[in-house]
Amino acid sequence: MRRLLMRVTIPAFVVMSAVAVGSFAGADGRYKKQGDRCVWDAKDSGPNQCTPVTAGRFKEEGRECVWAATETGADQCKPTKGRFKKEGSACVWNATDSGPNQCDPRKAK
């Protein structure tokens, strides 16, 4: 029984380790400072040069362009309505509001 457990456990561990290393190794891209902005460069690697005021990006979800606050990377789309609004010291996305942006989410902290 113990031998069977070792036969299953060790190969499973090796496969999981290889997958984990591969996913981290392929994680190219970083935030780079361009003037007073902090923009994502998917073709670059290394440590981030800055942190944007507001983390996130616009991404396509079906036929919609939505704000994904927990993701990094370049925007996949541009929404047809909505704007970034200043709420205290935060710059937040409001999909139902209109008008010019009140803040720049890509501004470097």
MMTF fields as JSON, N, C-alpha, C and O atoms, coordinates in Angstrom:
{
  "mmtfVersion": "1.0.0",
  "mmtfProducer": "UNKNOWN",
  "numBonds": 435,
  "numAtoms": 436,
  "numGroups": 109,
  "numChains": 1,
  "numModels": 1,
  "chainsPerModel": [1],
  "groupsPerChain": [109],
  "chainIdList": ["A"],
  "bondAtomList": [4, 2, 8, 6, 12, 10, 16, 14, 20, 18, 24, 22, 28, 26, 32, 30, 36, 34, 40, 38, 44, 42, 48, 46, 52, 50, 56, 54, 60, 58, 64, 62, 68, 66, 72, 70, 76, 74, 80, 78, 84, 82, 88, 86, 92, 90, 96, 94, 100, 98, 104, 102, 108, 106, 112, 110, 116, 114, 120, 118, 124, 122, 128, 126, 132, 130, 136, 134, 140, 138, 144, 142, 148, 146, 152, 150, 156, 154, 160, 158, 164, 162, 168, 166, 172, 170, 176, 174, 180, 178, 184, 182, 188, 186, 192, 190, 196, 194, 200, 198, 204, 202, 208, 206, 212, 210, 216, 214, 220, 218, 224, 222, 228, 226, 232, 230, 236, 234, 240, 238, 244, 242, 248, 246, 252, 250, 256, 254, 260, 258, 264, 262, 268, 266, 272, 270, 276, 274, 280, 278, 284, 282, 288, 286, 292, 290, 296, 294, 300, 298, 304, 302, 308, 306, 312, 310, 316, 314, 320, 318, 324, 322, 328, 326, 332, 330, 336, 334, 340, 338, 344, 342, 348, 346, 352, 350, 356, 354, 360, 358, 364, 362, 368, 366, 372, 370, 376, 374, 380, 378, 384, 382, 388, 386, 392, 390, 396, 394, 400, 398, 404, 402, 408, 406, 412, 410, 416, 414, 420, 418, 424, 422, 428, 426, 432, 430],
  "bondOrderList": [1, 1, 1, 1, 1, 1, 1, 1, 1, 1, 1, 1, 1, 1, 1, 1, 1, 1, 1, 1, 1, 1, 1, 1, 1, 1, 1, 1, 1, 1, 1, 1, 1, 1, 1, 1, 1, 1, 1, 1, 1, 1, 1, 1, 1, 1, 1, 1, 1, 1, 1, 1, 1, 1, 1, 1, 1, 1, 1, 1, 1, 1, 1, 1, 1, 1, 1, 1, 1, 1, 1, 1, 1, 1, 1, 1, 1, 1, 1, 1, 1, 1, 1, 1, 1, 1, 1, 1, 1, 1, 1, 1, 1, 1, 1, 1, 1, 1, 1, 1, 1, 1, 1, 1, 1, 1, 1, 1],
  "groupList": [{"groupName": "MET", "atomNameList": ["N", "CA", "C", "O"], "elementList": ["N", "C", "C", "O"], "formalChargeList": [0, 0, 0, 0], "bondAtomList": [1, 0, 2, 1, 3, 2], "bondOrderList": [1, 1, 2], "singleLetterCode": "M", "chemCompType": "L-PEPTIDE LINKING"}, {"groupName": "ARG", "atomNameList": ["N", "CA", "C", "O"], "elementList": ["N", "C", "C", "O"], "formalChargeList": [0, 0, 0, 0], "bondAtomList": [1, 0, 2, 1, 3, 2], "bondOrderList": [1, 1, 2], "singleLetterCode": "R", "chemCompType": "L-PEPTIDE LINKING"}, {"groupName": "LEU", "atomNameList": ["N", "CA", "C", "O"], "elementList": ["N", "C", "C", "O"], "formalChargeList": [0, 0, 0, 0], "bondAtomList": [1, 0, 2, 1, 3, 2], "bondOrderList": [1, 1, 2], "singleLetterCode": "L", "chemCompType": "L-PEPTIDE LINKING"}, {"groupName": "VAL", "atomNameList": ["N", "CA", "C", "O"], "elementList": ["N", "C", "C", "O"], "formalChargeList": [0, 0, 0, 0], "bondAtomList": [1, 0, 2, 1, 3, 2], "bondOrderList": [1, 1, 2], "singleLetterCode": "V", "chemCompType": "L-PEPTIDE LINKING"}, {"groupName": "THR", "atomNameList": ["N", "CA", "C", "O"], "elementList": ["N", "C", "C", "O"], "formalChargeList": [0, 0, 0, 0], "bondAtomList": [1, 0, 2, 1, 3, 2], "bondOrderList": [1, 1, 2], "singleLetterCode": "T", "chemCompType": "L-PEPTIDE LINKING"}, {"groupName": "ILE", "atomNameList": ["N", "CA", "C", "O"], "elementList": ["N", "C", "C", "O"], "formalChargeList": [0, 0, 0, 0], "bondAtomList": [1, 0, 2, 1, 3, 2], "bondOrderList": [1, 1, 2], "singleLetterCode": "I", "chemCompType": "L-PEPTIDE LINKING"}, {"groupName": "PRO", "atomNameList": ["N", "CA", "C", "O"], "elementList": ["N", "C", "C", "O"], "formalChargeList": [0, 0, 0, 0], "bondAtomList": [1, 0, 2, 1, 3, 2], "bondOrderList": [1, 1, 2], "singleLetterCode": "P", "chemCompType": "L-PEPTIDE LINKING"}, {"groupName": "ALA", "atomNameList": ["N", "CA", "C", "O"], "elementList": ["N", "C", "C", "O"], "formalChargeList": [0, 0, 0, 0], "bondAtomList": [1, 0, 2, 1, 3, 2], "bondOrderList": [1, 1, 2], "singleLetterCode": "A", "chemCompType": "L-PEPTIDE LINKING"}, {"groupName": "PHE", "atomNameList": ["N", "CA", "C", "O"], "elementList": ["N", "C", "C", "O"], "formalChargeList": [0, 0, 0, 0], "bondAtomList": [1, 0, 2, 1, 3, 2], "bondOrderList": [1, 1, 2], "singleLetterCode": "F", "chemCompType": "L-PEPTIDE LINKING"}, {"groupName": "SER", "atomNameList": ["N", "CA", "C", "O"], "elementList": ["N", "C", "C", "O"], "formalChargeList": [0, 0, 0, 0], "bondAtomList": [1, 0, 2, 1, 3, 2], "bondOrderList": [1, 1, 2], "singleLetterCode": "S", "chemCompType": "L-PEPTIDE LINKING"}, {"groupName": "GLY", "atomNameList": ["N", "CA", "C", "O"], "elementList": ["N", "C", "C", "O"], "formalChargeList": [0, 0, 0, 0], "bondAtomList": [1, 0, 2, 1, 3, 2], "bondOrderList": [1, 1, 2], "singleLetterCode": "G", "chemCompType": "PEPTIDE LINKING"}, {"groupName": "ASP", "atomNameList": ["N", "CA", "C", "O"], "elementList": ["N", "C", "C", "O"], "formalChargeList": [0, 0, 0, 0], "bondAtomList": [1, 0, 2, 1, 3, 2], "bondOrderList": [1, 1, 2], "singleLetterCode": "D", "chemCompType": "L-PEPTIDE LINKING"}, {"groupName": "TYR", "atomNameList": ["N", "CA", "C", "O"], "elementList": ["N", "C", "C", "O"], "formalChargeList": [0, 0, 0, 0], "bondAtomList": [1, 0, 2, 1, 3, 2], "bondOrderList": [1, 1, 2], "singleLetterCode": "Y", "chemCompType": "L-PEPTIDE LINKING"}, {"groupName": "LYS", "atomNameList": ["N", "CA", "C", "O"], "elementList": ["N", "C", "C", "O"], "formalChargeList": [0, 0, 0, 0], "bondAtomList": [1, 0, 2, 1, 3, 2], "bondOrderList": [1, 1, 2], "singleLetterCode": "K", "chemCompType": "L-PEPTIDE LINKING"}, {"groupName": "GLN", "atomNameList": ["N", "CA", "C", "O"], "elementList": ["N", "C", "C", "O"], "formalChargeList": [0, 0, 0, 0], "bondAtomList": [1, 0, 2, 1, 3, 2], "bondOrderList": [1, 1, 2], "singleLetterCode": "Q", "chemCompType": "L-PEPTIDE LINKING"}, {"groupName": "CYS", "atomNameList": ["N", "CA", "C", "O"], "elementList": ["N", "C", "C", "O"], "formalChargeList": [0, 0, 0, 0], "bondAtomList": [1, 0, 2, 1, 3, 2], "bondOrderList": [1, 1, 2], "singleLetterCode": "C", "chemCompType": "L-PEPTIDE LINKING"}, {"groupName": "TRP", "atomNameList": ["N", "CA", "C", "O"], "elementList": ["N", "C", "C", "O"], "formalChargeList": [0, 0, 0, 0], "bondAtomList": [1, 0, 2, 1, 3, 2], "bondOrderList": [1, 1, 2], "singleLetterCode": "W", "chemCompType": "L-PEPTIDE LINKING"}, {"groupName": "ASN", "atomNameList": ["N", "CA", "C", "O"], "elementList": ["N", "C", "C", "O"], "formalChargeList": [0, 0, 0, 0], "bondAtomList": [1, 0, 2, 1, 3, 2], "bondOrderList": [1, 1, 2], "singleLetterCode": "N", "chemCompType": "L-PEPTIDE LINKING"}, {"groupName": "GLU", "atomNameList": ["N", "CA", "C", "O"], "elementList": ["N", "C", "C", "O"], "formalChargeList": [0, 0, 0, 0], "bondAtomList": [1, 0, 2, 1, 3, 2], "bondOrderList": [1, 1, 2], "singleLetterCode": "E", "chemCompType": "L-PEPTIDE LINKING"}],
  "groupTypeList": [0, 1, 1, 2, 2, 0, 1, 3, 4, 5, 6, 7, 8, 3, 3, 0, 9, 7, 3, 7, 3, 10, 9, 8, 7, 10, 7, 11, 10, 1, 12, 13, 13, 14, 10, 11, 1, 15, 3, 16, 11, 7, 13, 11, 9, 10, 6, 17, 14, 15, 4, 6, 3, 4, 7, 10, 1, 8, 13, 18, 18, 10, 1, 18, 15, 3, 16, 7, 7, 4, 18, 4, 10, 7, 11, 14, 15, 13, 6, 4, 13, 10, 1, 8, 13, 13, 18, 10, 9, 7, 15, 3, 16, 17, 7, 4, 11, 9, 10, 6, 17, 14, 15, 11, 6, 1, 13, 7, 13],
  "groupIdList": [1, 2, 3, 4, 5, 6, 7, 8, 9, 10, 11, 12, 13, 14, 15, 16, 17, 18, 19, 20, 21, 22, 23, 24, 25, 26, 27, 28, 29, 30, 31, 32, 33, 34, 35, 36, 37, 38, 39, 40, 41, 42, 43, 44, 45, 46, 47, 48, 49, 50, 51, 52, 53, 54, 55, 56, 57, 58, 59, 60, 61, 62, 63, 64, 65, 66, 67, 68, 69, 70, 71, 72, 73, 74, 75, 76, 77, 78, 79, 80, 81, 82, 83, 84, 85, 86, 87, 88, 89, 90, 91, 92, 93, 94, 95, 96, 97, 98, 99, 100, 101, 102, 103, 104, 105, 106, 107, 108, 109],
  "secStructList": [7, 2, 2, 2, 2, 2, 2, 2, 2, 2, 2, 2, 2, 2, 2, 2, 2, 2, 2, 2, 2, 2, 2, 2, 2, 6, 7, 7, 7, 3, 3, 3, 3, 3, 6, 6, 3, 3, 3, 3, 3, 6, 6, 7, 7, 1, 1, 7, 1, 7, 7, 5, 1, 1, 7, 7, 3, 3, 3, 3, 3, 6, 6, 3, 3, 3, 3, 3, 6, 6, 7, 7, 1, 7, 7, 1, 7, 7, 7, 1, 1, 7, 3, 3, 3, 3, 3, 6, 6, 3, 3, 3, 3, 3, 6, 6, 7, 7, 1, 1, 7, 1, 1, 7, 6, 6, 5, 5, 7],
  "xCoordList": [0.825, 0.0, 0.878, 0.614, 1.91, 2.806, 3.531, 3.708, 3.941, 4.628, 3.693, 4.125, 2.43, 1.437, 1.23, 1.128, 1.169, 0.998, 2.181, 1.984, 3.391, 4.578, 4.588, 5.005, 4.127, 4.078, 3.137, 3.383, 2.087, 1.103, 1.511, 1.404, 1.972, 2.284, 3.47, 3.382, 4.552, 5.763, 5.533, 5.888, 4.959, 4.708, 3.734, 3.895, 2.732, 1.783, 2.494, 2.23, 3.379, 4.14, 5.037, 5.133, 5.685, 6.561, 5.772, 6.222, 4.615, 3.776, 3.303, 3.367, 2.832, 2.364, 3.496, 3.281, 4.68, 5.827, 6.176, 6.455, 6.162, 6.485, 5.46, 5.824, 4.19, 3.138, 3.315, 3.199, 3.592, 3.773, 4.967, 4.86, 6.081, 7.276, 7.019, 7.439, 6.351, 6.059, 5.149, 5.332, 4.172, 3.258, 3.951, 3.648, 4.881, 5.606, 6.644, 6.861, 7.279, 8.317, 7.738, 8.423, 6.49, 5.881, 5.166, 4.506, 5.27, 4.541, 5.324, 5.812, 5.449, 6.139, 5.231, 4.011, 5.847, 5.12, 5.411, 5.665, 5.364, 5.557, 5.057, 4.872, 4.841, 4.467, 5.725, 6.722, 5.666, 6.796, 6.345, 5.219, 7.239, 6.947, 7.176, 8.246, 6.166, 6.262, 5.755, 4.548, 6.677, 6.301, 5.706, 6.332, 4.487, 3.837, 2.837, 2.078, 2.85, 1.935, 2.649, 3.872, 1.866, 2.362, 1.607, 0.428, 2.276, 1.605, 2.137, 3.288, 1.295, 1.653, 2.377, 1.916, 3.509, 4.247, 4.358, 5.161, 3.547, 3.481, 4.745, 5.007, 5.533, 6.718, 7.984, 9.066, 7.859, 9.019, 8.985, 7.947, 10.101, 10.145, 11.018, 11.69, 11.006, 11.763, 10.819, 9.603, 11.37, 10.511, 9.736, 10.192, 8.575, 7.786, 8.559, 9.256, 8.434, 9.073, 8.162, 8.615, 6.87, 5.898, 4.656, 4.55, 3.728, 2.433, 1.368, 1.448, 0.366, -0.669, -1.549, -1.681, -2.146, -3.054, -4.166, -4.522, -4.711, -5.8, -5.395, -5.119, -5.359, -5.02, -6.211, -7.362, -5.919, -6.983, -6.792, -5.839, -7.732, -7.718, -9.112, -9.94, -9.363, -10.612, -10.426, -9.405, -11.415, -11.311, -12.646, -13.708, -12.562, -13.761, -14.386, -13.721, -15.673, -16.448, -17.68, -18.667, -17.595, -18.668, -18.656, -17.657, -19.767, -19.862, -19.685, -19.887, -19.314, -19.162, -17.697, -16.855, -17.415, -16.093, -16.237, -16.883, -15.636, -15.819, -14.488, -13.424, -14.558, -13.375, -13.084, -13.95, -11.865, -11.425, -10.376, -9.195, -10.808, -9.958, -8.834, -7.843, -8.966, -7.948, -6.929, -6.058, -7.027, -6.14, -5.1, -5.301, -3.982, -2.96, -2.88, -3.373, -2.268, -2.105, -2.687, -3.26, -2.53, -3.043, -4.554, -5.114, -5.209, -6.645, -6.937, -6.211, -8.0, -8.423, -9.456, -9.709, -10.06, -11.125, -11.265, -10.603, -12.126, -12.421, -13.939, -14.649, -14.449, -15.895, -16.512, -15.867, -17.768, -18.455, -19.042, -19.287, -19.276, -19.756, -19.107, -18.516, -19.234, -18.619, -17.428, -16.945, -16.951, -15.79, -15.151, -15.772, -13.905, -13.22, -13.568, -13.493, -13.95, -14.351, -13.456, -12.966, -13.261, -12.485, -13.43, -14.443, -13.095, -13.843, -12.857, -12.182, -12.778, -11.761, -10.4, -10.168, -9.509, -8.189, -8.117, -7.064, -9.244, -9.274, -9.784, -10.531, -9.359, -9.815, -10.569, -9.947, -11.895, -12.699, -13.487, -13.87, -13.725, -14.475, -15.966, -16.401, -16.749, -18.205, -18.747, -18.687, -19.275, -19.721, -20.994, -21.299, -21.754, -23.04, -22.972, -23.955, -21.864, -21.729, -21.227, -20.726, -21.364, -20.875, -20.108, -20.141, -19.43, -18.63, -17.157, -16.788, -16.311, -14.87, -14.396, -15.009, -13.309, -12.718, -12.314, -11.82, -12.527, -12.123, -10.704, -10.099, -10.181, -8.836, -8.265, -8.989, -6.956, -6.263, -5.822, -4.929, -6.447, -6.083, -4.669, -4.113, -4.083, -2.737, -1.657, -0.473, -2.056, -1.064, -0.241, -0.781, 1.052, 1.931, 1.71, 1.526, 1.73, 1.591, 2.813, 2.896],
  "yCoordList": [-1.187, 0.0, 1.264, 2.222, 1.238, 2.384, 2.625, 3.766, 1.54, 1.643, 2.239, 3.052, 1.844, 2.367, 3.859, 4.631, 4.257, 5.667, 6.49, 7.585, 5.985, 6.683, 6.775, 7.789, 5.716, 5.729, 6.803, 7.374, 7.083, 8.073, 9.47, 10.429, 9.588, 10.889, 11.574, 12.759, 10.883, 11.504, 12.004, 13.147, 11.213, 11.763, 12.944, 13.891, 12.891, 14.005, 15.271, 16.354, 15.15, 16.287, 16.863, 18.081, 16.0, 16.448, 17.212, 18.254, 16.713, 17.38, 18.736, 19.728, 18.791, 20.064, 21.083, 22.265, 20.648, 21.559, 22.106, 23.297, 21.26, 21.695, 22.705, 23.688, 22.474, 23.406, 24.742, 25.789, 24.725, 25.966, 26.749, 27.959, 26.109, 26.789, 27.338, 28.455, 26.594, 27.044, 28.252, 29.141, 28.306, 29.445, 30.699, 31.789, 30.585, 31.761, 32.183, 33.38, 31.252, 31.583, 32.309, 33.137, 32.018, 32.644, 33.934, 34.497, 34.42, 35.61, 36.865, 37.564, 37.156, 38.355, 39.555, 39.43, 40.712, 41.965, 42.646, 42.001, 43.97, 44.744, 46.161, 46.604, 46.862, 48.269, 49.101, 48.911, 50.035, 50.913, 52.364, 52.718, 53.175, 54.591, 55.308, 55.197, 56.044, 56.867, 58.25, 58.491, 59.154, 60.477, 60.321, 59.736, 60.848, 60.686, 59.526, 59.344, 58.746, 57.605, 56.296, 56.2, 55.296, 53.95, 53.01, 52.731, 52.524, 51.734, 50.31, 50.054, 49.394, 47.98, 47.723, 48.142, 47.038, 46.625, 45.108, 44.549, 44.453, 42.991, 42.353, 41.179, 43.102, 42.533, 42.706, 42.304, 43.296, 43.537, 42.607, 42.019, 42.476, 41.652, 42.351, 43.333, 41.851, 42.455, 43.046, 42.881, 43.73, 44.317, 45.512, 46.192, 45.757, 46.933, 48.197, 48.263, 49.204, 50.493, 51.43, 52.442, 51.088, 51.937, 51.124, 49.948, 51.765, 51.169, 52.172, 53.335, 51.766, 52.72, 53.101, 52.336, 54.292, 54.751, 53.735, 53.417, 53.229, 52.264, 51.007, 51.058, 49.892, 48.622, 48.142, 48.428, 47.41, 46.834, 47.122, 47.781, 46.605, 46.819, 46.56, 45.92, 47.063, 46.756, 45.45, 45.239, 44.577, 43.318, 42.965, 43.388, 42.179, 41.739, 40.573, 39.588, 40.705, 39.62, 39.449, 40.173, 38.479, 38.331, 39.511, 39.771, 40.232, 41.425, 42.709, 43.799, 42.597, 43.771, 44.052, 43.156, 45.29, 45.727, 46.118, 47.116, 45.333, 45.543, 45.845, 45.485, 46.503, 46.801, 45.614, 45.177, 45.09, 43.966, 44.511, 44.59, 44.884, 45.57, 44.702, 45.229, 43.389, 42.513, 42.01, 41.212, 42.465, 41.973, 43.007, 44.21, 42.513, 43.386, 43.092, 42.068, 43.983, 43.783, 44.934, 45.868, 44.851, 45.889, 45.775, 44.687, 46.896, 46.883, 46.088, 46.198, 45.288, 44.519, 45.275, 44.922, 46.319, 47.051, 48.431, 48.736, 49.256, 50.577, 50.68, 50.524, 50.94, 50.995, 52.197, 53.232, 52.041, 53.127, 54.139, 55.283, 53.741, 54.697, 54.382, 53.319, 55.327, 55.202, 56.128, 56.65, 56.333, 57.185, 56.886, 56.29, 57.308, 57.204, 58.442, 59.572, 58.199, 59.287, 59.312, 58.28, 60.498, 60.684, 60.473, 61.162, 59.527, 59.289, 59.362, 58.382, 60.529, 60.758, 60.77, 61.555, 59.907, 59.834, 58.71, 58.471, 58.02, 56.895, 57.337, 58.307, 56.601, 56.8, 55.517, 54.475, 55.587, 54.382, 54.444, 55.522, 53.282, 53.166, 53.118, 52.367, 53.932, 53.92, 53.7, 54.599, 52.51, 52.135, 52.838, 52.872, 53.407, 54.024, 55.541, 56.174, 56.132, 57.588, 58.049, 57.248, 59.334, 59.867, 61.155, 61.712, 61.608, 62.817, 62.473, 61.305, 63.493, 63.233, 62.57, 62.736, 61.827, 61.226, 62.324, 63.377, 62.069, 63.011, 62.724, 63.542, 61.553, 61.174, 60.205, 59.677, 59.984, 59.09, 57.835, 57.911, 56.668, 55.444, 54.974, 54.182, 55.437, 55.025, 55.948, 55.743, 56.961, 57.849, 57.058, 56.245, 57.298, 56.59, 57.101, 58.297, 56.174, 56.574, 57.323, 57.745],
  "zCoordList": [0.0, 0.0, 0.0, -0.727, 0.822, 0.911, -0.415, -0.841, -1.053, -2.335, -3.394, -4.21, -3.386, -4.324, -4.096, -5.049, -2.841, -2.506, -3.02, -3.547, -2.875, -3.356, -4.885, -5.445, -5.557, -7.026, -7.546, -8.609, -6.832, -7.258, -6.8, -7.564, -5.574, -4.993, -5.657, -5.979, -5.866, -6.426, -7.854, -8.139, -8.765, -10.107, -10.087, -10.856, -9.215, -9.125, -8.664, -9.188, -7.704, -7.21, -8.305, -8.454, -9.059, -10.146, -11.2, -11.675, -11.565, -12.571, -12.053, -12.78, -10.814, -10.257, -10.179, -10.449, -9.819, -9.754, -11.128, -11.27, -12.127, -13.496, -13.996, -14.643, -13.705, -14.123, -13.423, -14.059, -12.132, -11.38, -11.897, -12.097, -12.115, -12.617, -14.007, -14.309, -14.851, -16.206, -16.229, -17.06, -15.337, -15.341, -14.842, -15.326, -13.883, -13.427, -14.453, -14.642, -15.109, -16.079, -17.284, -17.884, -17.655, -18.814, -18.492, -19.366, -17.279, -16.865, -17.223, -16.336, -18.513, -18.962, -18.822, -18.717, -18.824, -18.733, -17.406, -16.388, -17.453, -16.232, -16.458, -17.591, -15.345, -15.416, -15.605, -14.908, -16.567, -16.851, -16.728, -17.078, -16.229, -16.069, -17.389, -17.987, -17.841, -19.053, -18.686, -18.656, -18.409, -17.91, -16.519, -15.635, -16.32, -15.015, -15.019, -14.068, -16.105, -16.229, -15.95, -16.054, -15.594, -15.312, -16.247, -16.027, -17.285, -18.322, -18.364, -18.01, -18.797, -18.889, -20.201, -21.262, -20.129, -21.318, -21.284, -20.537, -22.098, -22.108, -22.668, -22.405, -23.434, -24.083, -23.252, -23.681, -22.076, -21.238, -20.027, -19.722, -19.349, -18.139, -17.115, -17.427, -15.917, -14.832, -13.812, -13.913, -12.832, -11.797, -12.342, -13.261, -11.775, -12.146, -11.818, -10.806, -12.679, -12.444, -11.662, -11.128, -11.595, -10.928, -10.584, -10.932, -9.902, -9.587, -10.002, -9.604, -10.791, -11.18, -9.984, -9.028, -10.055, -8.993, -8.786, -7.651, -9.881, -9.822, -10.576, -11.775, -9.88, -10.53, -11.348, -11.019, -12.418, -13.236, -14.705, -15.118, -15.484, -16.926, -17.483, -16.835, -18.687, -19.373, -20.126, -20.781, -20.028, -20.753, -21.385, -20.928, -22.451, -23.158, -22.418, -22.095, -22.157, -21.56, -22.43, -22.3, -23.314, -24.298, -25.236, -25.908, -25.285, -26.139, -25.349, -25.885, -24.098, -23.251, -22.945, -22.991, -22.637, -22.207, -20.736, -20.418, -19.844, -18.41, -17.727, -18.231, -16.585, -15.789, -14.888, -14.129, -14.968, -14.131, -13.163, -13.501, -11.965, -10.993, -10.447, -9.942, -10.536, -9.949, -10.971, -10.627, -12.22, -13.272, -13.668, -13.505, -14.194, -14.762, -16.254, -16.728, -16.963, -18.391, -19.171, -18.609, -20.462, -21.358, -21.474, -21.336, -21.728, -21.967, -23.234, -24.222, -23.206, -24.369, -25.191, -26.343, -24.607, -25.282, -24.645, -23.653, -25.222, -24.668, -24.539, -25.532, -23.332, -23.166, -23.881, -24.052, -24.295, -24.988, -24.022, -24.406, -22.764, -21.767, -20.419, -20.225, -19.507, -18.199, -18.094, -19.099, -16.866, -16.652, -15.301, -14.421, -15.156, -13.879, -13.064, -13.548, -11.818, -10.93, -9.702, -9.241, -9.194, -7.97, -6.791, -6.666, -5.939, -4.704, -3.554, -3.238, -2.929, -1.909, -2.59, -3.509, -2.145, -2.781, -3.813, -4.404, -4.027, -4.975, -6.348, -6.475, -7.359, -8.73, -9.106, -9.309, -9.198, -9.392, -10.696, -11.152, -11.288, -12.526, -12.21, -11.337, -12.933, -12.826, -14.231, -15.07, -14.488, -15.836, -16.263, -17.456, -15.322, -15.678, -15.749, -16.133, -15.399, -15.406, -16.772, -17.561, -17.04, -18.313, -18.061, -16.965, -19.079, -18.968, -19.018, -19.144, -18.918, -18.956, -17.662, -16.607, -17.755, -16.556, -15.578, -15.982, -14.292, -13.247, -12.756, -12.064, -13.123, -12.697, -13.73, -14.574, -13.646, -14.571, -13.809, -12.964, -14.102, -13.373, -13.674, -12.913, -14.751, -15.146, -14.599, -14.864, -13.842, -13.251, -12.237, -11.487, -12.221, -11.288, -9.872, -9.649, -8.92, -7.503, -7.062, -5.909]
}
